[in-house]
């Protein structure tokens, strides 16, 4: 069972009526929609949510617009939304949102992260990716367990430093670095990794289009298609993110 973000596109909808509109758009993909397991089910609960480090950004000319989805425009009985910072929101009409600024933010954060990683690699001995240790386990599963492989990988000074920074709330290394291999991540070609960050700056893992179609990152070309679709939405269409559980 996993949690993931879904970006939902809706026709013009006032914030106080969003919950009902979202429920209607999401209903076909409810695992419990049918008596048997829904063959197109994708979720068993959802809430209006955003990553507080990467909320939607508002074009400055529309700061404070009551059509934006914020803690002050959505009644608390409809959603428990926290207050966000200046020019930040949970979504709203496409024409009020600054997708370009969101992509620049992602690009700048990626470059800052890469710079910190380079600094750390200068402080520590070279580290090997987890795959090297797993391969050793595969060749000797009795003498070298998978737990041994993970522990030896984690005990490398460079990997330890990243893990400790992630656990302590370092602004560059989020909690994903406690679950994933930083050596493999930073072995990616830098420009390719940066572009990947930019593609993910606006759409979530899945997208529901205005006609109710569900697509997600399991589909080839999803990120490019999702970005193109959102960029070309008509200005009054509402875009909002949900945190879902599968």
Biotite code that builds the C-alpha atoms (Angstrom):
import biotite.structure as struc

atoms = struc.array([
    struc.Atom([0.000, 0.000, 0.000], chain_id="A", res_id=1, res_name="UNK", atom_name="CA", element="C"),
    struc.Atom([1.412, 3.383, -0.993], chain_id="A", res_id=2, res_name="UNK", atom_name="CA", element="C"),
    struc.Atom([0.618, 7.081, -0.888], chain_id="A", res_id=3, res_name="UNK", atom_name="CA", element="C"),
    struc.Atom([0.925, 9.235, -3.975], chain_id="A", res_id=4, res_name="UNK", atom_name="CA", element="C"),
    struc.Atom([-0.192, 12.567, -5.401], chain_id="A", res_id=5, res_name="UNK", atom_name="CA", element="C"),
    struc.Atom([-2.938, 12.902, -7.993], chain_id="A", res_id=6, res_name="UNK", atom_name="CA", element="C"),
    struc.Atom([-3.420, 16.130, -9.935], chain_id="A", res_id=7, res_name="UNK", atom_name="CA", element="C"),
    struc.Atom([-7.114, 16.621, -10.686], chain_id="A", res_id=8, res_name="UNK", atom_name="CA", element="C"),
    struc.Atom([-8.407, 18.974, -13.390], chain_id="A", res_id=9, res_name="UNK", atom_name="CA", element="C"),
    struc.Atom([-11.931, 20.329, -12.998], chain_id="A", res_id=10, res_name="UNK", atom_name="CA", element="C"),
    struc.Atom([-14.174, 22.736, -14.882], chain_id="A", res_id=11, res_name="UNK", atom_name="CA", element="C"),
    struc.Atom([-14.569, 26.184, -13.265], chain_id="A", res_id=12, res_name="UNK", atom_name="CA", element="C"),
    struc.Atom([-15.435, 25.436, -9.628], chain_id="A", res_id=13, res_name="UNK", atom_name="CA", element="C"),
    struc.Atom([-15.635, 27.702, -6.592], chain_id="A", res_id=14, res_name="UNK", atom_name="CA", element="C"),
    struc.Atom([-13.364, 26.606, -3.717], chain_id="A", res_id=15, res_name="UNK", atom_name="CA", element="C"),
    struc.Atom([-16.286, 25.926, -1.365], chain_id="A", res_id=16, res_name="UNK", atom_name="CA", element="C"),
    struc.Atom([-17.725, 23.462, -3.911], chain_id="A", res_id=17, res_name="UNK", atom_name="CA", element="C"),
    struc.Atom([-14.481, 21.683, -4.660], chain_id="A", res_id=18, res_name="UNK", atom_name="CA", element="C"),
    struc.Atom([-14.964, 18.678, -2.388], chain_id="A", res_id=19, res_name="UNK", atom_name="CA", element="C"),
    struc.Atom([-18.073, 17.541, -4.255], chain_id="A", res_id=20, res_name="UNK", atom_name="CA", element="C"),
    struc.Atom([-16.510, 18.113, -7.676], chain_id="A", res_id=21, res_name="UNK", atom_name="CA", element="C"),
    struc.Atom([-13.374, 16.215, -6.689], chain_id="A", res_id=22, res_name="UNK", atom_name="CA", element="C"),
    struc.Atom([-15.417, 13.341, -5.261], chain_id="A", res_id=23, res_name="UNK", atom_name="CA", element="C"),
    struc.Atom([-17.298, 13.032, -8.556], chain_id="A", res_id=24, res_name="UNK", atom_name="CA", element="C"),
    struc.Atom([-14.071, 13.040, -10.589], chain_id="A", res_id=25, res_name="UNK", atom_name="CA", element="C"),
    struc.Atom([-12.421, 10.477, -8.332], chain_id="A", res_id=26, res_name="UNK", atom_name="CA", element="C"),
    struc.Atom([-15.421, 8.157, -7.885], chain_id="A", res_id=27, res_name="UNK", atom_name="CA", element="C"),
    struc.Atom([-14.806, 5.901, -10.922], chain_id="A", res_id=28, res_name="UNK", atom_name="CA", element="C"),
    struc.Atom([-11.382, 4.992, -9.527], chain_id="A", res_id=29, res_name="UNK", atom_name="CA", element="C"),
    struc.Atom([-12.491, 4.044, -6.001], chain_id="A", res_id=30, res_name="UNK", atom_name="CA", element="C"),
    struc.Atom([-11.322, 0.515, -5.170], chain_id="A", res_id=31, res_name="UNK", atom_name="CA", element="C"),
    struc.Atom([-14.611, -0.018, -3.308], chain_id="A", res_id=32, res_name="UNK", atom_name="CA", element="C"),
    struc.Atom([-16.905, 1.330, -6.018], chain_id="A", res_id=33, res_name="UNK", atom_name="CA", element="C"),
    struc.Atom([-18.202, -2.131, -6.921], chain_id="A", res_id=34, res_name="UNK", atom_name="CA", element="C"),
    struc.Atom([-19.178, -5.138, -4.830], chain_id="A", res_id=35, res_name="UNK", atom_name="CA", element="C"),
    struc.Atom([-16.180, -6.928, -6.262], chain_id="A", res_id=36, res_name="UNK", atom_name="CA", element="C"),
    struc.Atom([-12.741, -5.307, -6.575], chain_id="A", res_id=37, res_name="UNK", atom_name="CA", element="C"),
    struc.Atom([-13.050, -2.370, -8.996], chain_id="A", res_id=38, res_name="UNK", atom_name="CA", element="C"),
    struc.Atom([-10.901, -3.348, -12.030], chain_id="A", res_id=39, res_name="UNK", atom_name="CA", element="C"),
    struc.Atom([-9.929, 0.292, -12.615], chain_id="A", res_id=40, res_name="UNK", atom_name="CA", element="C"),
    struc.Atom([-9.670, 1.164, -8.911], chain_id="A", res_id=41, res_name="UNK", atom_name="CA", element="C"),
    struc.Atom([-6.694, 3.302, -7.909], chain_id="A", res_id=42, res_name="UNK", atom_name="CA", element="C"),
    struc.Atom([-7.387, 4.559, -4.357], chain_id="A", res_id=43, res_name="UNK", atom_name="CA", element="C"),
    struc.Atom([-9.149, 3.796, -1.088], chain_id="A", res_id=44, res_name="UNK", atom_name="CA", element="C"),
    struc.Atom([-8.938, 7.303, 0.442], chain_id="A", res_id=45, res_name="UNK", atom_name="CA", element="C"),
    struc.Atom([-7.901, 10.795, -0.574], chain_id="A", res_id=46, res_name="UNK", atom_name="CA", element="C"),
    struc.Atom([-7.539, 14.288, 0.869], chain_id="A", res_id=47, res_name="UNK", atom_name="CA", element="C"),
    struc.Atom([-6.796, 17.712, -0.601], chain_id="A", res_id=48, res_name="UNK", atom_name="CA", element="C"),
    struc.Atom([-3.102, 18.104, 0.119], chain_id="A", res_id=49, res_name="UNK", atom_name="CA", element="C"),
    struc.Atom([0.186, 19.511, -1.126], chain_id="A", res_id=50, res_name="UNK", atom_name="CA", element="C"),
    struc.Atom([3.836, 19.031, -0.372], chain_id="A", res_id=51, res_name="UNK", atom_name="CA", element="C"),
    struc.Atom([4.488, 21.990, 1.953], chain_id="A", res_id=52, res_name="UNK", atom_name="CA", element="C"),
    struc.Atom([7.959, 22.314, 0.422], chain_id="A", res_id=53, res_name="UNK", atom_name="CA", element="C"),
    struc.Atom([6.513, 22.530, -3.094], chain_id="A", res_id=54, res_name="UNK", atom_name="CA", element="C"),
    struc.Atom([2.989, 24.005, -3.062], chain_id="A", res_id=55, res_name="UNK", atom_name="CA", element="C"),
    struc.Atom([1.396, 25.574, -6.091], chain_id="A", res_id=56, res_name="UNK", atom_name="CA", element="C"),
    struc.Atom([2.738, 29.060, -6.752], chain_id="A", res_id=57, res_name="UNK", atom_name="CA", element="C"),
    struc.Atom([0.502, 32.007, -7.614], chain_id="A", res_id=58, res_name="UNK", atom_name="CA", element="C"),
    struc.Atom([1.206, 34.621, -10.243], chain_id="A", res_id=59, res_name="UNK", atom_name="CA", element="C"),
    struc.Atom([1.911, 37.825, -8.241], chain_id="A", res_id=60, res_name="UNK", atom_name="CA", element="C"),
    struc.Atom([-0.877, 39.741, -9.982], chain_id="A", res_id=61, res_name="UNK", atom_name="CA", element="C"),
    struc.Atom([-3.391, 37.256, -8.509], chain_id="A", res_id=62, res_name="UNK", atom_name="CA", element="C"),
    struc.Atom([-2.147, 37.194, -4.929], chain_id="A", res_id=63, res_name="UNK", atom_name="CA", element="C"),
    struc.Atom([-5.135, 36.884, -2.589], chain_id="A", res_id=64, res_name="UNK", atom_name="CA", element="C"),
    struc.Atom([-7.634, 35.975, -5.322], chain_id="A", res_id=65, res_name="UNK", atom_name="CA", element="C"),
    struc.Atom([-10.581, 34.234, -3.645], chain_id="A", res_id=66, res_name="UNK", atom_name="CA", element="C"),
    struc.Atom([-10.746, 31.671, -6.462], chain_id="A", res_id=67, res_name="UNK", atom_name="CA", element="C"),
    struc.Atom([-7.485, 30.125, -5.215], chain_id="A", res_id=68, res_name="UNK", atom_name="CA", element="C"),
    struc.Atom([-7.668, 27.052, -2.992], chain_id="A", res_id=69, res_name="UNK", atom_name="CA", element="C"),
    struc.Atom([-6.362, 28.104, 0.422], chain_id="A", res_id=70, res_name="UNK", atom_name="CA", element="C"),
    struc.Atom([-7.157, 27.595, 4.083], chain_id="A", res_id=71, res_name="UNK", atom_name="CA", element="C"),
    struc.Atom([-9.237, 30.795, 3.984], chain_id="A", res_id=72, res_name="UNK", atom_name="CA", element="C"),
    struc.Atom([-11.325, 29.960, 0.887], chain_id="A", res_id=73, res_name="UNK", atom_name="CA", element="C"),
    struc.Atom([-12.238, 26.322, 1.661], chain_id="A", res_id=74, res_name="UNK", atom_name="CA", element="C"),
    struc.Atom([-14.531, 25.823, 4.699], chain_id="A", res_id=75, res_name="UNK", atom_name="CA", element="C"),
    struc.Atom([-12.895, 23.679, 7.384], chain_id="A", res_id=76, res_name="UNK", atom_name="CA", element="C"),
    struc.Atom([-15.824, 21.263, 7.284], chain_id="A", res_id=77, res_name="UNK", atom_name="CA", element="C"),
    struc.Atom([-14.846, 20.566, 3.665], chain_id="A", res_id=78, res_name="UNK", atom_name="CA", element="C"),
    struc.Atom([-11.079, 20.116, 4.156], chain_id="A", res_id=79, res_name="UNK", atom_name="CA", element="C"),
    struc.Atom([-8.514, 20.647, 6.880], chain_id="A", res_id=80, res_name="UNK", atom_name="CA", element="C"),
    struc.Atom([-6.085, 22.900, 5.026], chain_id="A", res_id=81, res_name="UNK", atom_name="CA", element="C"),
    struc.Atom([-3.083, 24.498, 6.693], chain_id="A", res_id=82, res_name="UNK", atom_name="CA", element="C"),
    struc.Atom([-2.100, 28.072, 5.961], chain_id="A", res_id=83, res_name="UNK", atom_name="CA", element="C"),
    struc.Atom([0.708, 28.370, 3.419], chain_id="A", res_id=84, res_name="UNK", atom_name="CA", element="C"),
    struc.Atom([3.207, 31.128, 2.679], chain_id="A", res_id=85, res_name="UNK", atom_name="CA", element="C"),
    struc.Atom([2.940, 34.177, 0.418], chain_id="A", res_id=86, res_name="UNK", atom_name="CA", element="C"),
    struc.Atom([2.025, 33.378, -3.200], chain_id="A", res_id=87, res_name="UNK", atom_name="CA", element="C"),
    struc.Atom([1.373, 29.720, -2.253], chain_id="A", res_id=88, res_name="UNK", atom_name="CA", element="C"),
    struc.Atom([-1.831, 27.710, -2.533], chain_id="A", res_id=89, res_name="UNK", atom_name="CA", element="C"),
    struc.Atom([-3.274, 24.226, -2.946], chain_id="A", res_id=90, res_name="UNK", atom_name="CA", element="C"),
    struc.Atom([-4.421, 24.925, -6.495], chain_id="A", res_id=91, res_name="UNK", atom_name="CA", element="C"),
    struc.Atom([-6.930, 27.018, -8.378], chain_id="A", res_id=92, res_name="UNK", atom_name="CA", element="C"),
    struc.Atom([-7.768, 28.261, -11.867], chain_id="A", res_id=93, res_name="UNK", atom_name="CA", element="C"),
    struc.Atom([-4.950, 27.536, -14.304], chain_id="A", res_id=94, res_name="UNK", atom_name="CA", element="C"),
    struc.Atom([-4.548, 31.191, -15.293], chain_id="A", res_id=95, res_name="UNK", atom_name="CA", element="C"),
    struc.Atom([-3.760, 32.191, -11.692], chain_id="A", res_id=96, res_name="UNK", atom_name="CA", element="C"),
    struc.Atom([-0.993, 29.612, -11.180], chain_id="A", res_id=97, res_name="UNK", atom_name="CA", element="C"),
    struc.Atom([2.671, 30.114, -12.014], chain_id="A", res_id=98, res_name="UNK", atom_name="CA", element="C"),
    struc.Atom([3.825, 26.779, -13.445], chain_id="A", res_id=99, res_name="UNK", atom_name="CA", element="C"),
    struc.Atom([7.028, 28.337, -14.816], chain_id="A", res_id=100, res_name="UNK", atom_name="CA", element="C"),
    struc.Atom([8.047, 29.490, -11.334], chain_id="A", res_id=101, res_name="UNK", atom_name="CA", element="C"),
    struc.Atom([7.338, 26.004, -9.953], chain_id="A", res_id=102, res_name="UNK", atom_name="CA", element="C"),
    struc.Atom([9.654, 24.500, -12.560], chain_id="A", res_id=103, res_name="UNK", atom_name="CA", element="C"),
    struc.Atom([12.368, 27.069, -11.848], chain_id="A", res_id=104, res_name="UNK", atom_name="CA", element="C"),
    struc.Atom([12.064, 26.243, -8.148], chain_id="A", res_id=105, res_name="UNK", atom_name="CA", element="C"),
    struc.Atom([12.567, 22.547, -8.887], chain_id="A", res_id=106, res_name="UNK", atom_name="CA", element="C"),
    struc.Atom([15.542, 23.240, -11.128], chain_id="A", res_id=107, res_name="UNK", atom_name="CA", element="C"),
    struc.Atom([17.204, 25.495, -8.560], chain_id="A", res_id=108, res_name="UNK", atom_name="CA", element="C"),
    struc.Atom([16.690, 22.951, -5.787], chain_id="A", res_id=109, res_name="UNK", atom_name="CA", element="C"),
    struc.Atom([18.143, 20.191, -7.914], chain_id="A", res_id=110, res_name="UNK", atom_name="CA", element="C"),
    struc.Atom([21.229, 22.269, -8.707], chain_id="A", res_id=111, res_name="UNK", atom_name="CA", element="C"),
    struc.Atom([21.686, 23.128, -5.014], chain_id="A", res_id=112, res_name="UNK", atom_name="CA", element="C"),
    struc.Atom([21.335, 19.463, -4.060], chain_id="A", res_id=113, res_name="UNK", atom_name="CA", element="C"),
    struc.Atom([23.863, 18.401, -6.681], chain_id="A", res_id=114, res_name="UNK", atom_name="CA", element="C"),
    struc.Atom([26.312, 21.039, -5.451], chain_id="A", res_id=115, res_name="UNK", atom_name="CA", element="C"),
    struc.Atom([26.033, 19.787, -1.843], chain_id="A", res_id=116, res_name="UNK", atom_name="CA", element="C"),
    struc.Atom([26.562, 16.202, -3.038], chain_id="A", res_id=117, res_name="UNK", atom_name="CA", element="C"),
    struc.Atom([29.730, 17.239, -4.855], chain_id="A", res_id=118, res_name="UNK", atom_name="CA", element="C"),
    struc.Atom([30.972, 18.896, -1.665], chain_id="A", res_id=119, res_name="UNK", atom_name="CA", element="C"),
    struc.Atom([30.312, 15.687, 0.289], chain_id="A", res_id=120, res_name="UNK", atom_name="CA", element="C"),
    struc.Atom([32.091, 13.508, -2.233], chain_id="A", res_id=121, res_name="UNK", atom_name="CA", element="C"),
    struc.Atom([35.176, 15.663, -1.697], chain_id="A", res_id=122, res_name="UNK", atom_name="CA", element="C"),
    struc.Atom([35.033, 14.943, 2.055], chain_id="A", res_id=123, res_name="UNK", atom_name="CA", element="C"),
    struc.Atom([34.568, 11.160, 1.964], chain_id="A", res_id=124, res_name="UNK", atom_name="CA", element="C"),
    struc.Atom([36.055, 8.128, 0.223], chain_id="A", res_id=125, res_name="UNK", atom_name="CA", element="C"),
    struc.Atom([34.234, 7.073, -2.966], chain_id="A", res_id=126, res_name="UNK", atom_name="CA", element="C"),
    struc.Atom([31.088, 5.063, -2.255], chain_id="A", res_id=127, res_name="UNK", atom_name="CA", element="C"),
    struc.Atom([29.651, 2.129, -4.173], chain_id="A", res_id=128, res_name="UNK", atom_name="CA", element="C"),
    struc.Atom([25.965, 1.804, -5.146], chain_id="A", res_id=129, res_name="UNK", atom_name="CA", element="C"),
    struc.Atom([23.699, -0.631, -3.351], chain_id="A", res_id=130, res_name="UNK", atom_name="CA", element="C"),
    struc.Atom([23.477, -2.723, -6.519], chain_id="A", res_id=131, res_name="UNK", atom_name="CA", element="C"),
    struc.Atom([27.128, -3.777, -6.064], chain_id="A", res_id=132, res_name="UNK", atom_name="CA", element="C"),
    struc.Atom([26.389, -5.210, -2.630], chain_id="A", res_id=133, res_name="UNK", atom_name="CA", element="C"),
    struc.Atom([23.168, -6.863, -3.785], chain_id="A", res_id=134, res_name="UNK", atom_name="CA", element="C"),
    struc.Atom([25.108, -8.538, -6.610], chain_id="A", res_id=135, res_name="UNK", atom_name="CA", element="C"),
    struc.Atom([27.513, -9.981, -4.046], chain_id="A", res_id=136, res_name="UNK", atom_name="CA", element="C"),
    struc.Atom([24.538, -11.297, -2.079], chain_id="A", res_id=137, res_name="UNK", atom_name="CA", element="C"),
    struc.Atom([23.124, -12.886, -5.242], chain_id="A", res_id=138, res_name="UNK", atom_name="CA", element="C"),
    struc.Atom([26.394, -14.738, -5.828], chain_id="A", res_id=139, res_name="UNK", atom_name="CA", element="C"),
    struc.Atom([26.631, -15.933, -2.203], chain_id="A", res_id=140, res_name="UNK", atom_name="CA", element="C"),
    struc.Atom([23.141, -15.789, -0.612], chain_id="A", res_id=141, res_name="UNK", atom_name="CA", element="C"),
    struc.Atom([24.113, -18.064, 2.281], chain_id="A", res_id=142, res_name="UNK", atom_name="CA", element="C"),
    struc.Atom([27.405, -16.466, 3.227], chain_id="A", res_id=143, res_name="UNK", atom_name="CA", element="C"),
    struc.Atom([26.331, -12.860, 2.560], chain_id="A", res_id=144, res_name="UNK", atom_name="CA", element="C"),
    struc.Atom([22.698, -12.014, 3.329], chain_id="A", res_id=145, res_name="UNK", atom_name="CA", element="C"),
    struc.Atom([20.651, -9.218, 1.845], chain_id="A", res_id=146, res_name="UNK", atom_name="CA", element="C"),
    struc.Atom([20.647, -7.592, 5.292], chain_id="A", res_id=147, res_name="UNK", atom_name="CA", element="C"),
    struc.Atom([24.465, -7.711, 5.227], chain_id="A", res_id=148, res_name="UNK", atom_name="CA", element="C"),
    struc.Atom([24.445, -6.077, 1.789], chain_id="A", res_id=149, res_name="UNK", atom_name="CA", element="C"),
    struc.Atom([22.194, -3.226, 2.923], chain_id="A", res_id=150, res_name="UNK", atom_name="CA", element="C"),
    struc.Atom([24.162, -2.679, 6.120], chain_id="A", res_id=151, res_name="UNK", atom_name="CA", element="C"),
    struc.Atom([27.535, -2.586, 4.388], chain_id="A", res_id=152, res_name="UNK", atom_name="CA", element="C"),
    struc.Atom([26.207, -0.147, 1.814], chain_id="A", res_id=153, res_name="UNK", atom_name="CA", element="C"),
    struc.Atom([24.751, 2.096, 4.512], chain_id="A", res_id=154, res_name="UNK", atom_name="CA", element="C"),
    struc.Atom([27.943, 2.074, 6.588], chain_id="A", res_id=155, res_name="UNK", atom_name="CA", element="C"),
    struc.Atom([29.948, 3.768, 3.846], chain_id="A", res_id=156, res_name="UNK", atom_name="CA", element="C"),
    struc.Atom([30.878, 7.223, 5.230], chain_id="A", res_id=157, res_name="UNK", atom_name="CA", element="C"),
    struc.Atom([29.369, 9.114, 2.292], chain_id="A", res_id=158, res_name="UNK", atom_name="CA", element="C"),
    struc.Atom([26.066, 7.220, 2.485], chain_id="A", res_id=159, res_name="UNK", atom_name="CA", element="C"),
    struc.Atom([26.029, 7.605, 6.274], chain_id="A", res_id=160, res_name="UNK", atom_name="CA", element="C"),
    struc.Atom([26.479, 11.351, 5.972], chain_id="A", res_id=161, res_name="UNK", atom_name="CA", element="C"),
    struc.Atom([23.549, 11.660, 3.565], chain_id="A", res_id=162, res_name="UNK", atom_name="CA", element="C"),
    struc.Atom([21.328, 9.446, 5.747], chain_id="A", res_id=163, res_name="UNK", atom_name="CA", element="C"),
    struc.Atom([22.123, 11.474, 8.856], chain_id="A", res_id=164, res_name="UNK", atom_name="CA", element="C"),
    struc.Atom([21.399, 14.724, 7.040], chain_id="A", res_id=165, res_name="UNK", atom_name="CA", element="C"),
    struc.Atom([18.065, 13.373, 5.770], chain_id="A", res_id=166, res_name="UNK", atom_name="CA", element="C"),
    struc.Atom([17.073, 12.150, 9.240], chain_id="A", res_id=167, res_name="UNK", atom_name="CA", element="C"),
    struc.Atom([17.969, 15.494, 10.818], chain_id="A", res_id=168, res_name="UNK", atom_name="CA", element="C"),
    struc.Atom([15.854, 17.534, 8.382], chain_id="A", res_id=169, res_name="UNK", atom_name="CA", element="C"),
    struc.Atom([18.582, 18.877, 6.133], chain_id="A", res_id=170, res_name="UNK", atom_name="CA", element="C"),
    struc.Atom([16.856, 21.146, 3.563], chain_id="A", res_id=171, res_name="UNK", atom_name="CA", element="C"),
    struc.Atom([18.718, 19.533, 0.673], chain_id="A", res_id=172, res_name="UNK", atom_name="CA", element="C"),
    struc.Atom([18.233, 15.842, 1.471], chain_id="A", res_id=173, res_name="UNK", atom_name="CA", element="C"),
    struc.Atom([14.600, 14.894, 2.035], chain_id="A", res_id=174, res_name="UNK", atom_name="CA", element="C"),
    struc.Atom([13.383, 11.693, 3.671], chain_id="A", res_id=175, res_name="UNK", atom_name="CA", element="C"),
    struc.Atom([13.459, 9.826, 0.365], chain_id="A", res_id=176, res_name="UNK", atom_name="CA", element="C"),
    struc.Atom([17.216, 9.531, 0.817], chain_id="A", res_id=177, res_name="UNK", atom_name="CA", element="C"),
    struc.Atom([16.607, 7.248, 3.796], chain_id="A", res_id=178, res_name="UNK", atom_name="CA", element="C"),
    struc.Atom([14.841, 4.806, 1.493], chain_id="A", res_id=179, res_name="UNK", atom_name="CA", element="C"),
    struc.Atom([16.742, 5.153, -1.758], chain_id="A", res_id=180, res_name="UNK", atom_name="CA", element="C"),
    struc.Atom([20.374, 4.824, -2.774], chain_id="A", res_id=181, res_name="UNK", atom_name="CA", element="C"),
    struc.Atom([22.003, 8.279, -3.054], chain_id="A", res_id=182, res_name="UNK", atom_name="CA", element="C"),
    struc.Atom([25.023, 6.846, -4.891], chain_id="A", res_id=183, res_name="UNK", atom_name="CA", element="C"),
    struc.Atom([22.815, 5.489, -7.663], chain_id="A", res_id=184, res_name="UNK", atom_name="CA", element="C"),
    struc.Atom([20.709, 8.661, -7.728], chain_id="A", res_id=185, res_name="UNK", atom_name="CA", element="C"),
    struc.Atom([23.680, 10.969, -8.240], chain_id="A", res_id=186, res_name="UNK", atom_name="CA", element="C"),
    struc.Atom([25.234, 8.602, -10.774], chain_id="A", res_id=187, res_name="UNK", atom_name="CA", element="C"),
    struc.Atom([22.533, 9.784, -13.190], chain_id="A", res_id=188, res_name="UNK", atom_name="CA", element="C"),
    struc.Atom([23.613, 12.216, -15.868], chain_id="A", res_id=189, res_name="UNK", atom_name="CA", element="C"),
    struc.Atom([23.163, 15.638, -14.281], chain_id="A", res_id=190, res_name="UNK", atom_name="CA", element="C"),
    struc.Atom([21.137, 17.269, -17.049], chain_id="A", res_id=191, res_name="UNK", atom_name="CA", element="C"),
    struc.Atom([18.857, 14.243, -17.294], chain_id="A", res_id=192, res_name="UNK", atom_name="CA", element="C"),
    struc.Atom([18.243, 14.276, -13.543], chain_id="A", res_id=193, res_name="UNK", atom_name="CA", element="C"),
    struc.Atom([17.562, 18.013, -13.594], chain_id="A", res_id=194, res_name="UNK", atom_name="CA", element="C"),
    struc.Atom([15.037, 17.599, -16.407], chain_id="A", res_id=195, res_name="UNK", atom_name="CA", element="C"),
    struc.Atom([13.350, 14.832, -14.450], chain_id="A", res_id=196, res_name="UNK", atom_name="CA", element="C"),
    struc.Atom([12.972, 17.217, -11.495], chain_id="A", res_id=197, res_name="UNK", atom_name="CA", element="C"),
    struc.Atom([11.451, 19.861, -13.754], chain_id="A", res_id=198, res_name="UNK", atom_name="CA", element="C"),
    struc.Atom([8.963, 17.380, -15.287], chain_id="A", res_id=199, res_name="UNK", atom_name="CA", element="C"),
    struc.Atom([7.766, 16.480, -11.782], chain_id="A", res_id=200, res_name="UNK", atom_name="CA", element="C"),
    struc.Atom([7.443, 20.054, -10.557], chain_id="A", res_id=201, res_name="UNK", atom_name="CA", element="C"),
    struc.Atom([3.770, 20.487, -11.512], chain_id="A", res_id=202, res_name="UNK", atom_name="CA", element="C"),
    struc.Atom([1.921, 17.181, -12.105], chain_id="A", res_id=203, res_name="UNK", atom_name="CA", element="C"),
    struc.Atom([1.619, 14.510, -9.472], chain_id="A", res_id=204, res_name="UNK", atom_name="CA", element="C"),
    struc.Atom([2.219, 10.798, -10.014], chain_id="A", res_id=205, res_name="UNK", atom_name="CA", element="C"),
    struc.Atom([-1.231, 10.611, -11.633], chain_id="A", res_id=206, res_name="UNK", atom_name="CA", element="C"),
    struc.Atom([-3.442, 13.040, -13.553], chain_id="A", res_id=207, res_name="UNK", atom_name="CA", element="C"),
    struc.Atom([-7.204, 13.155, -14.022], chain_id="A", res_id=208, res_name="UNK", atom_name="CA", element="C"),
    struc.Atom([-8.096, 15.201, -17.083], chain_id="A", res_id=209, res_name="UNK", atom_name="CA", element="C"),
    struc.Atom([-11.228, 17.284, -17.599], chain_id="A", res_id=210, res_name="UNK", atom_name="CA", element="C"),
    struc.Atom([-12.939, 14.393, -19.366], chain_id="A", res_id=211, res_name="UNK", atom_name="CA", element="C"),
    struc.Atom([-12.286, 12.115, -16.379], chain_id="A", res_id=212, res_name="UNK", atom_name="CA", element="C"),
    struc.Atom([-9.425, 10.089, -17.861], chain_id="A", res_id=213, res_name="UNK", atom_name="CA", element="C"),
    struc.Atom([-6.829, 8.732, -15.413], chain_id="A", res_id=214, res_name="UNK", atom_name="CA", element="C"),
    struc.Atom([-3.195, 8.496, -16.516], chain_id="A", res_id=215, res_name="UNK", atom_name="CA", element="C"),
    struc.Atom([-0.130, 8.000, -14.360], chain_id="A", res_id=216, res_name="UNK", atom_name="CA", element="C"),
    struc.Atom([3.634, 7.610, -14.325], chain_id="A", res_id=217, res_name="UNK", atom_name="CA", element="C"),
    struc.Atom([3.372, 3.882, -15.060], chain_id="A", res_id=218, res_name="UNK", atom_name="CA", element="C"),
    struc.Atom([2.619, 4.950, -18.644], chain_id="A", res_id=219, res_name="UNK", atom_name="CA", element="C"),
    struc.Atom([5.495, 5.723, -21.017], chain_id="A", res_id=220, res_name="UNK", atom_name="CA", element="C"),
    struc.Atom([5.781, 9.434, -21.759], chain_id="A", res_id=221, res_name="UNK", atom_name="CA", element="C"),
    struc.Atom([3.489, 10.371, -18.885], chain_id="A", res_id=222, res_name="UNK", atom_name="CA", element="C"),
    struc.Atom([5.516, 13.297, -17.514], chain_id="A", res_id=223, res_name="UNK", atom_name="CA", element="C"),
    struc.Atom([5.857, 15.056, -20.856], chain_id="A", res_id=224, res_name="UNK", atom_name="CA", element="C"),
    struc.Atom([2.196, 14.480, -21.707], chain_id="A", res_id=225, res_name="UNK", atom_name="CA", element="C"),
    struc.Atom([0.956, 15.596, -18.287], chain_id="A", res_id=226, res_name="UNK", atom_name="CA", element="C"),
    struc.Atom([2.982, 18.811, -18.417], chain_id="A", res_id=227, res_name="UNK", atom_name="CA", element="C"),
    struc.Atom([1.766, 19.585, -21.932], chain_id="A", res_id=228, res_name="UNK", atom_name="CA", element="C"),
    struc.Atom([-1.841, 18.957, -20.932], chain_id="A", res_id=229, res_name="UNK", atom_name="CA", element="C"),
    struc.Atom([-1.646, 21.228, -17.880], chain_id="A", res_id=230, res_name="UNK", atom_name="CA", element="C"),
    struc.Atom([0.137, 23.980, -19.780], chain_id="A", res_id=231, res_name="UNK", atom_name="CA", element="C"),
    struc.Atom([-2.607, 24.027, -22.400], chain_id="A", res_id=232, res_name="UNK", atom_name="CA", element="C"),
    struc.Atom([-5.640, 23.929, -20.109], chain_id="A", res_id=233, res_name="UNK", atom_name="CA", element="C"),
    struc.Atom([-8.039, 26.818, -20.542], chain_id="A", res_id=234, res_name="UNK", atom_name="CA", element="C"),
    struc.Atom([-7.530, 29.519, -17.943], chain_id="A", res_id=235, res_name="UNK", atom_name="CA", element="C"),
    struc.Atom([-10.623, 28.895, -15.799], chain_id="A", res_id=236, res_name="UNK", atom_name="CA", element="C"),
    struc.Atom([-10.050, 25.151, -15.410], chain_id="A", res_id=237, res_name="UNK", atom_name="CA", element="C"),
    struc.Atom([-9.170, 24.324, -11.811], chain_id="A", res_id=238, res_name="UNK", atom_name="CA", element="C"),
    struc.Atom([-6.045, 22.324, -10.976], chain_id="A", res_id=239, res_name="UNK", atom_name="CA", element="C"),
    struc.Atom([-5.629, 20.785, -7.543], chain_id="A", res_id=240, res_name="UNK", atom_name="CA", element="C"),
    struc.Atom([-3.553, 18.047, -5.895], chain_id="A", res_id=241, res_name="UNK", atom_name="CA", element="C"),
    struc.Atom([-4.791, 15.184, -3.725], chain_id="A", res_id=242, res_name="UNK", atom_name="CA", element="C"),
    struc.Atom([-2.836, 12.839, -1.519], chain_id="A", res_id=243, res_name="UNK", atom_name="CA", element="C"),
    struc.Atom([-4.176, 9.342, -2.155], chain_id="A", res_id=244, res_name="UNK", atom_name="CA", element="C"),
    struc.Atom([-3.675, 5.925, -0.646], chain_id="A", res_id=245, res_name="UNK", atom_name="CA", element="C"),
    struc.Atom([-3.657, 2.818, -2.791], chain_id="A", res_id=246, res_name="UNK", atom_name="CA", element="C"),
])
